[in-house]
Amino acid sequence: MSDTTLAPTYVVRTLGCQMNIHDSEHMAGLLENAGYTAAPQGDDIADVVVINTCAVRENAANKLYGNLGQLASVKAERPGMQIAVGGCLAQKDRGTIVEKAPWVDVVFGTHNLDVLPALLDRARHNAEAQVEIEESLQVFPSTLPSRRDSVASAWVSISVGCNNTCTFCIVPSLRGKERDRRPGEVLAEIQALVSQGVVEITLLGQNVNSYGIEFGDRGAFAKLLRACGDIDGLERVRFTSPHPAAFTDDVIEAMAETPNVMPSLHMPLQSGSDSVLRAMRRSYRSAKFLGILDKVRDAMPDAAITTDIIVGFPGETDEDFEDTLRVVEQSRFSSAFTFQYSPRPGTPAFELPELPKPVITERFGRLKALQERVSLAENEAMVGRTVELMVLDGAGRKDDASARLSGRAPDSRLVHFAVPAVGMSRAGVDTPRPGDMVTVDVTHAAPHHLIADSALEGGTYEVRRTRAGDAWDVAHADGHDHGAGGCGSSCGTGAGAPAGPVVLGIPSLRPSRT
């Protein structure tokens, strides 16, 4: 629909992980293909509001019903407005959502994203809620249209689902067994994204380093990383998340030997106690975990490693928790996502007696304080280094007083950097656009970010304009028509990923289709 002034508007609210964020991009793409248009930036109300839910934490339902409660009064005053609920909690709770919130129009699951527009039409026509949940994957999400908010960066799904049986995790029951895309399909999608101006991709899967088992190639993930290094114009490659039990030396070698694979690694620890890891059915122990980090740092001395940690798993003793603190101290994580244990119905651990809440809270505070100290020390070691940053979309201004912009270093650290002040510009210095690369010196450190004010202090400041920056200019030009086809999926609706040949190993790249 070229005239968007009369098109119904939509908003997708995302609750959850990177997988949910990527699914939301496909929901947006499906809606735009069906004639909807995105609500103005910053608006959280539209003709259609889609809530993409998470079910990993105990408060997931509270977040959903809090959102729905707020929307009930809005919908009552906005005739024709529709509310849809998708994602993991929708897959889990199904018709219960409509029972608790009868003003919801559509409920759909993780396995059938493609039905969203049809269900909205059906709910509108029938004047009653439509609930459709599939038990297994119907359409691989990456074959669906997508609307990305970022011009420079993109998620690329290599698998969905998970074959692990961690006792605390409900994801396998909601997303199903692991399904791997063929390497040719993945590489063709990356090639298509690069042709649209993307310079950074993140390979996405519930357990990326088990990729290839479904089609009989246990070395497929390392091969895929190396194949990414042959894609001209692709500057940065990341991936999330691996599982320590399946993390092999060939992946470390591929990371170290492939120039565009970034020296950053998210490696979930969950606990530093071997007895707790055993109770969690995490098939590795702390010594193996620390050994993997040593190998990574031997191959890539500047690698930044992040992690996930659960505090207060049932049966965790004081000694178990001290083991976690010890492993965190030794691991030198640049940052950590820390969580208090959240019992989830349907998981084996749900039946186990919980620890007292005050005990969990006290341990959680100690762990956070330790990680804050470690993060600050790791970031302080960066002061004085010269780094090349990819400027984040939306300019990423830290505050009005400093007028700093924000970027990501190769190791994924967040850096707020200064630009030359008026009257200080030097020959050849440009104001960077999102997606451009800026080289600066790190001048200050904090636990969660770095500061680079070298442009104001006579130090390094260089801007390298990129194809991503050019694409950003095009996407934000006055009068730009999203339907004209020149912007790709970064600012409008892109086509699904091109299909690839079904073969083992890494095939050669096929020409991208536009």
VMD Tcl script that draws the C-alpha trace (Angstrom):
set ca {
  {0.00 0.00 0.00}
  {1.83 3.10 -1.19}
  {-0.47 5.65 0.49}
  {0.08 4.99 4.17}
  {-2.06 7.92 5.36}
  {-5.18 5.73 5.35}
  {-3.49 2.47 6.35}
  {-4.23 1.08 9.81}
  {-1.30 1.53 12.18}
  {0.43 -1.08 14.33}
  {2.81 -1.32 17.27}
  {4.68 -4.45 18.40}
  {5.64 -4.48 22.08}
  {8.42 -6.99 22.76}
  {8.88 -8.70 26.13}
  {11.83 -11.06 26.27}
  {15.03 -12.22 24.65}
  {16.82 -11.73 21.34}
  {14.73 -14.50 19.81}
  {11.61 -12.53 20.68}
  {13.09 -9.35 19.23}
  {13.77 -11.16 15.96}
  {10.25 -12.65 15.96}
  {8.85 -9.14 16.46}
  {10.68 -7.99 13.33}
  {8.86 -10.71 11.41}
  {5.50 -9.79 12.96}
  {6.07 -6.20 11.82}
  {7.04 -7.38 8.35}
  {3.92 -9.55 8.06}
  {1.71 -6.64 9.09}
  {3.30 -4.28 6.60}
  {2.91 -6.87 3.86}
  {-0.78 -6.97 4.78}
  {-1.16 -3.20 4.38}
  {-0.56 -1.90 7.89}
  {1.92 0.88 8.63}
  {4.09 1.42 11.69}
  {2.82 3.94 14.21}
  {4.99 7.06 14.56}
  {8.20 6.47 16.48}
  {7.62 6.69 20.22}
  {3.91 5.85 20.04}
  {2.88 2.75 21.98}
  {-0.77 2.84 20.92}
  {-2.07 2.07 17.42}
  {-4.97 0.48 15.56}
  {-3.32 -2.89 16.20}
  {-1.15 -3.53 19.26}
  {0.77 -6.82 19.28}
  {2.39 -7.99 22.51}
  {5.16 -10.54 21.92}
  {5.52 -12.31 25.24}
  {8.21 -14.12 27.20}
  {7.65 -17.00 29.65}
  {11.15 -17.50 31.08}
  {10.69 -15.45 34.25}
  {7.95 -15.72 36.88}
  {6.90 -12.10 36.37}
  {6.26 -12.65 32.64}
  {2.53 -13.03 33.21}
  {2.48 -9.90 35.38}
  {4.09 -7.94 32.56}
  {1.60 -9.25 30.03}
  {-1.51 -8.60 32.09}
  {-0.16 -5.23 33.16}
  {0.10 -4.31 29.48}
  {-3.35 -5.73 28.75}
  {-4.93 -3.92 31.68}
  {-3.55 -0.62 30.44}
  {-4.86 -1.33 26.93}
  {-8.41 -2.22 28.05}
  {-9.45 1.38 28.72}
  {-7.65 2.59 25.60}
  {-9.49 0.10 23.43}
  {-12.84 1.04 24.98}
  {-12.34 4.58 23.70}
  {-10.87 3.62 20.31}
  {-13.44 1.80 18.13}
  {-11.94 -0.84 15.86}
  {-8.70 -1.19 17.80}
  {-7.36 -4.76 18.00}
  {-5.02 -6.42 20.49}
  {-2.98 -9.54 19.66}
  {-0.83 -11.63 22.00}
  {1.90 -13.89 20.66}
  {5.15 -15.48 21.80}
  {6.11 -17.94 24.51}
  {3.50 -17.07 27.13}
  {0.80 -17.24 24.47}
  {2.09 -20.70 23.48}
  {1.96 -21.75 27.14}
  {-1.30 -20.18 28.36}
  {-3.35 -20.35 25.13}
  {-7.05 -19.72 25.72}
  {-6.44 -18.67 29.32}
  {-5.36 -15.25 28.05}
  {-8.76 -14.54 26.49}
  {-10.50 -15.82 29.62}
  {-8.55 -13.40 31.82}
  {-8.59 -10.53 29.29}
  {-11.68 -10.91 27.08}
  {-10.83 -7.69 25.22}
  {-7.94 -9.51 23.47}
  {-8.74 -10.23 19.81}
  {-6.00 -12.67 18.76}
  {-3.74 -15.20 20.48}
  {-1.08 -17.04 18.45}
  {1.99 -19.07 19.37}
  {5.69 -19.37 18.65}
  {5.18 -21.91 15.85}
  {2.77 -19.96 13.62}
  {3.81 -16.32 13.38}
  {2.65 -16.27 9.78}
  {-1.07 -16.42 10.73}
  {-1.11 -13.05 12.52}
  {-2.65 -10.92 9.71}
  {-5.23 -13.60 8.87}
  {-6.26 -13.96 12.51}
  {-6.71 -10.19 12.81}
  {-8.94 -10.22 9.72}
  {-10.93 -13.18 11.03}
  {-11.40 -11.63 14.48}
  {-12.61 -8.41 12.86}
  {-15.03 -10.26 10.55}
  {-16.38 -12.67 13.18}
  {-16.40 -10.10 16.00}
  {-14.89 -12.65 18.38}
  {-11.46 -13.63 19.64}
  {-9.33 -15.98 17.55}
  {-6.92 -18.37 19.30}
  {-4.63 -20.49 17.15}
  {-1.70 -22.41 18.66}
  {0.34 -25.00 16.77}
  {2.32 -27.76 18.50}
  {5.19 -27.76 16.00}
  {6.85 -25.26 13.71}
  {4.77 -24.53 10.62}
  {6.92 -21.97 8.79}
  {10.58 -21.21 9.58}
  {10.48 -17.57 10.75}
  {13.41 -16.44 8.58}
  {11.39 -17.18 5.45}
  {8.85 -14.54 6.53}
  {8.94 -10.81 5.71}
  {10.80 -8.65 8.18}
  {10.88 -5.03 9.21}
  {14.07 -4.09 11.03}
  {14.55 -0.92 13.03}
  {18.32 -0.97 12.48}
  {19.95 -0.16 9.16}
  {23.43 -1.35 10.07}
  {22.73 -4.49 12.11}
  {20.55 -7.56 11.67}
  {19.68 -10.79 13.44}
  {20.03 -13.95 11.35}
  {18.40 -17.04 12.79}
  {20.33 -20.26 12.17}
  {18.11 -22.51 14.30}
  {14.98 -22.52 16.43}
  {14.14 -24.67 19.42}
  {16.42 -26.50 21.84}
  {17.35 -30.14 22.56}
  {18.69 -29.50 26.06}
  {16.75 -30.45 29.19}
  {17.83 -27.84 31.75}
  {15.55 -28.30 34.75}
  {14.85 -24.57 35.18}
  {14.05 -23.77 31.55}
  {10.66 -23.83 29.88}
  {11.92 -22.81 26.41}
  {12.20 -26.34 24.88}
  {8.55 -27.07 25.67}
  {7.44 -23.79 24.09}
  {9.74 -23.60 21.06}
  {10.16 -27.31 20.46}
  {13.13 -29.42 19.43}
  {16.00 -27.78 17.59}
  {15.45 -27.19 13.89}
  {18.48 -26.12 11.85}
  {18.43 -24.03 8.71}
  {20.69 -25.19 5.91}
  {23.96 -23.24 5.60}
  {23.13 -22.07 2.09}
  {19.91 -20.47 3.30}
  {21.70 -18.68 6.14}
  {24.48 -17.38 3.90}
  {22.04 -16.28 1.21}
  {20.10 -14.27 3.80}
  {23.30 -12.64 5.05}
  {24.31 -11.80 1.47}
  {20.90 -10.21 0.85}
  {21.16 -8.16 4.04}
  {24.65 -6.93 3.15}
  {23.35 -5.85 -0.26}
  {20.87 -3.61 1.63}
  {23.62 -1.90 3.64}
  {23.93 -4.17 6.69}
  {27.50 -4.33 8.01}
  {26.93 -6.34 11.20}
  {25.00 -9.56 11.71}
  {24.35 -11.66 14.80}
  {23.78 -15.38 14.27}
  {20.91 -16.36 16.51}
  {19.90 -19.67 18.05}
  {18.91 -21.18 21.36}
  {22.17 -23.15 21.25}
  {24.17 -22.01 18.24}
  {27.12 -24.35 18.67}
  {24.95 -27.44 18.34}
  {24.04 -26.16 14.88}
  {24.42 -28.83 12.20}
  {23.52 -31.87 14.28}
  {20.13 -32.10 12.57}
  {21.71 -32.47 9.12}
  {24.71 -34.51 10.24}
  {27.60 -32.05 10.43}
  {28.88 -31.36 13.96}
  {31.46 -28.93 12.57}
  {28.87 -26.85 10.73}
  {28.92 -23.86 13.08}
  {32.67 -23.30 12.79}
  {32.35 -23.66 9.00}
  {29.52 -21.14 8.99}
  {31.64 -18.60 10.88}
  {34.48 -19.03 8.39}
  {32.08 -18.71 5.46}
  {30.88 -15.38 6.88}
  {34.45 -14.16 6.53}
  {34.18 -14.55 2.75}
  {31.20 -12.20 2.39}
  {32.40 -8.92 0.96}
  {31.07 -5.91 2.84}
  {30.22 -7.82 6.04}
  {32.34 -6.13 8.71}
  {31.15 -7.62 11.98}
  {29.84 -11.09 12.89}
  {28.56 -12.04 16.34}
  {26.54 -14.96 17.68}
  {24.36 -15.86 20.66}
  {24.06 -18.05 22.58}
  {26.39 -21.06 22.81}
  {26.23 -23.82 25.41}
  {29.47 -24.62 27.29}
  {28.93 -28.37 26.96}
  {29.00 -28.19 23.15}
  {31.58 -25.41 22.73}
  {34.44 -26.92 20.74}
  {37.96 -25.89 19.81}
  {37.11 -25.58 16.12}
  {34.71 -22.73 16.97}
  {37.43 -20.92 18.93}
  {39.82 -21.35 16.02}
  {37.24 -20.06 13.55}
  {36.58 -17.01 15.73}
  {40.28 -16.20 16.04}
  {41.10 -16.80 12.37}
  {38.11 -15.06 10.74}
  {38.77 -11.28 10.75}
  {35.15 -10.16 10.77}
  {34.12 -12.44 13.66}
  {34.24 -10.14 16.66}
  {36.20 -10.91 19.87}
  {33.06 -11.07 22.01}
  {31.43 -14.13 23.53}
  {28.29 -14.62 25.58}
  {28.81 -17.87 27.50}
  {26.06 -18.73 30.03}
  {27.51 -20.00 33.33}
  {24.22 -20.28 35.30}
  {26.08 -21.46 38.43}
  {29.66 -21.93 39.57}
  {28.73 -24.89 41.76}
  {29.17 -28.35 40.26}
  {26.38 -29.78 42.41}
  {23.97 -27.06 41.30}
  {25.01 -27.51 37.66}
  {24.25 -31.20 38.06}
  {20.82 -30.42 39.53}
  {20.20 -28.02 36.65}
  {21.15 -30.76 34.15}
  {23.85 -28.49 32.75}
  {26.22 -31.06 31.25}
  {29.49 -29.31 32.13}
  {31.27 -28.42 35.34}
  {33.00 -25.25 36.50}
  {36.49 -26.47 35.59}
  {35.43 -27.10 32.00}
  {33.78 -23.68 31.84}
  {36.91 -21.92 33.07}
  {39.01 -24.00 30.67}
  {36.93 -22.77 27.72}
  {37.47 -19.15 28.79}
  {41.23 -19.76 29.03}
  {41.26 -21.16 25.49}
  {39.24 -18.24 24.16}
  {41.57 -15.71 25.76}
  {44.67 -17.57 24.60}
  {43.36 -17.32 21.02}
  {41.86 -13.81 21.41}
  {43.53 -11.92 24.29}
  {41.19 -8.94 23.91}
  {37.97 -10.96 23.95}
  {35.19 -9.65 26.18}
  {33.11 -12.41 27.73}
  {29.61 -11.99 29.17}
  {27.37 -14.50 30.90}
  {24.05 -15.43 32.56}
  {23.88 -16.49 36.22}
  {20.95 -17.77 38.30}
  {21.01 -17.16 42.06}
  {19.01 -19.25 44.53}
  {18.32 -22.40 42.53}
  {16.55 -24.95 44.79}
  {19.05 -26.68 47.05}
  {21.80 -24.07 46.57}
  {23.84 -23.97 49.78}
  {26.10 -21.22 51.09}
  {29.05 -23.28 49.84}
  {27.46 -23.57 46.39}
  {26.99 -19.82 46.23}
  {30.59 -19.21 47.32}
  {31.65 -21.43 44.40}
  {29.70 -19.17 42.06}
  {31.44 -16.09 43.47}
  {34.81 -17.82 43.02}
  {34.11 -18.69 39.37}
  {32.85 -15.17 38.66}
  {36.02 -13.71 40.14}
  {38.17 -16.00 38.02}
  {36.14 -15.54 34.83}
  {36.57 -11.73 34.64}
  {33.29 -11.24 32.81}
  {32.94 -7.81 31.25}
  {29.28 -7.96 32.28}
  {26.74 -10.48 33.52}
  {22.98 -10.88 33.36}
  {22.10 -12.03 36.87}
  {18.71 -13.44 37.85}
  {17.00 -14.64 40.98}
  {15.69 -18.16 40.42}
  {12.17 -18.10 39.02}
  {10.08 -21.30 39.30}
  {8.25 -22.08 36.08}
  {5.31 -24.51 36.00}
  {6.04 -27.37 33.63}
  {9.77 -27.54 34.41}
  {11.32 -30.31 36.59}
  {12.69 -27.77 39.07}
  {9.20 -26.40 39.74}
  {8.54 -29.32 42.06}
  {11.61 -28.63 44.20}
  {11.33 -26.68 47.49}
  {12.33 -23.05 47.07}
  {14.93 -21.23 49.16}
  {13.74 -18.46 51.48}
  {13.35 -15.20 49.58}
  {15.60 -13.19 51.96}
  {18.43 -15.68 51.35}
  {18.10 -15.34 47.58}
  {17.92 -11.55 47.79}
  {21.03 -11.32 49.97}
  {23.03 -13.58 47.66}
  {21.81 -11.72 44.61}
  {23.05 -8.43 46.07}
  {26.48 -9.88 46.83}
  {26.82 -11.29 43.33}
  {25.81 -8.00 41.71}
  {28.29 -6.09 43.85}
  {31.10 -8.46 42.90}
  {30.28 -8.29 39.20}
  {30.13 -4.47 39.37}
  {33.68 -4.47 40.73}
  {34.88 -6.92 38.08}
  {33.16 -5.02 35.27}
  {34.69 -1.74 36.39}
  {38.18 -3.27 36.58}
  {37.81 -4.83 33.14}
  {36.61 -1.53 31.67}
  {39.35 0.48 33.39}
  {41.87 -1.72 31.57}
  {40.46 -0.28 28.33}
  {41.33 3.33 29.18}
  {43.97 4.65 26.79}
  {43.17 2.11 24.07}
  {42.16 3.12 20.58}
  {38.97 1.43 19.41}
  {36.82 1.51 16.29}
  {33.14 1.94 17.10}
  {30.08 1.26 15.02}
  {27.72 4.19 15.62}
  {24.37 3.04 16.97}
  {21.09 3.81 15.27}
  {19.07 6.71 16.59}
  {22.28 8.69 17.23}
  {22.32 7.27 20.77}
  {22.96 10.55 22.54}
  {23.98 9.91 26.13}
  {22.83 13.30 27.38}
  {22.17 16.81 26.12}
  {24.99 18.36 28.14}
  {27.80 16.27 26.62}
  {26.13 15.71 23.23}
  {28.00 12.44 23.06}
  {27.00 9.76 20.59}
  {27.07 6.03 21.29}
  {28.74 3.14 19.55}
  {29.78 -0.47 20.01}
  {33.41 -1.56 20.13}
  {34.44 -4.80 18.40}
  {34.20 -6.60 21.74}
  {30.60 -5.26 22.07}
  {31.33 -2.81 24.87}
  {29.11 0.27 24.83}
  {31.11 3.48 24.33}
  {29.75 7.02 24.58}
  {32.02 9.24 22.48}
  {32.37 12.96 21.93}
  {32.39 14.64 18.53}
  {34.44 17.77 17.80}
  {32.73 20.88 19.15}
  {31.79 23.75 16.86}
  {34.99 25.52 15.85}
  {37.15 22.49 16.67}
  {36.51 20.51 13.49}
  {39.57 19.41 11.61}
  {39.91 18.79 7.91}
  {38.14 15.65 6.83}
  {36.21 15.25 10.08}
  {32.57 14.35 9.55}
  {29.67 13.96 11.89}
  {29.10 10.20 11.84}
  {25.82 8.62 10.83}
  {24.37 5.44 12.37}
  {26.30 2.55 10.85}
  {29.46 4.58 10.22}
  {32.70 3.60 11.98}
  {34.47 6.03 14.32}
  {37.96 5.54 15.74}
  {38.54 7.12 19.17}
  {40.65 6.79 22.32}
  {38.96 5.54 25.49}
  {39.35 8.19 28.19}
  {37.15 7.08 31.11}
  {35.51 3.89 32.40}
  {32.37 2.97 34.31}
  {31.00 -0.50 35.13}
  {28.52 -0.57 32.24}
  {30.07 1.70 29.61}
  {33.17 3.53 28.45}
  {33.70 7.20 27.63}
  {35.83 8.37 24.70}
  {36.34 12.14 24.77}
  {39.51 12.07 22.70}
  {37.91 14.34 20.07}
  {37.82 17.12 22.68}
  {41.26 16.40 24.12}
  {43.39 16.41 20.96}
  {43.42 12.64 20.65}
  {42.21 10.24 18.00}
  {39.00 10.99 16.14}
  {38.44 9.52 12.70}
  {35.22 8.81 10.84}
  {34.94 6.08 8.22}
  {31.77 6.40 6.20}
  {30.12 3.06 5.40}
  {27.45 1.64 3.15}
  {25.30 1.33 6.27}
  {25.57 5.06 6.82}
  {24.64 5.66 3.18}
  {21.61 3.39 3.63}
  {20.65 5.35 6.74}
  {20.76 8.59 4.72}
  {18.49 7.08 2.07}
  {16.06 5.70 4.63}
  {15.75 9.07 6.37}
  {15.67 11.28 3.29}
  {12.69 13.61 2.97}
  {9.95 12.08 0.88}
  {11.48 8.61 1.05}
  {8.94 6.00 -0.07}
  {9.24 2.75 1.90}
  {7.37 0.96 -0.83}
  {9.74 1.98 -3.59}
  {12.02 -0.94 -2.91}
  {15.31 0.90 -2.42}
  {15.60 0.60 1.32}
  {15.39 -3.14 1.81}
  {14.00 -4.48 5.03}
  {15.74 -1.98 7.28}
  {13.03 0.64 7.10}
  {10.15 -1.17 5.46}
  {9.09 -4.64 4.56}
  {11.75 -6.92 3.19}
  {11.24 -10.24 1.47}
  {11.91 -13.46 3.31}
  {15.31 -15.05 3.05}
  {16.16 -16.66 -0.28}
  {15.97 -20.43 -0.18}
  {19.23 -22.33 -0.32}
  {20.17 -25.81 -1.52}
  {19.71 -28.71 0.87}
  {23.19 -30.17 1.22}
  {25.67 -31.04 3.95}
  {28.52 -28.75 4.86}
  {28.92 -25.18 3.67}
  {27.90 -24.68 0.03}
  {29.16 -21.87 -2.12}
  {27.12 -18.68 -2.05}
  {24.40 -18.26 -4.60}
  {23.65 -14.82 -6.01}
  {21.19 -12.95 -3.80}
  {17.72 -12.39 -5.16}
  {16.08 -9.00 -4.98}
}
mol new
graphics top color blue
foreach p $ca { graphics top sphere $p radius 0.5 }
foreach p [lrange $ca 0 end-1] q [lrange $ca 1 end] { graphics top cylinder $p $q radius 0.2 }
display resetview
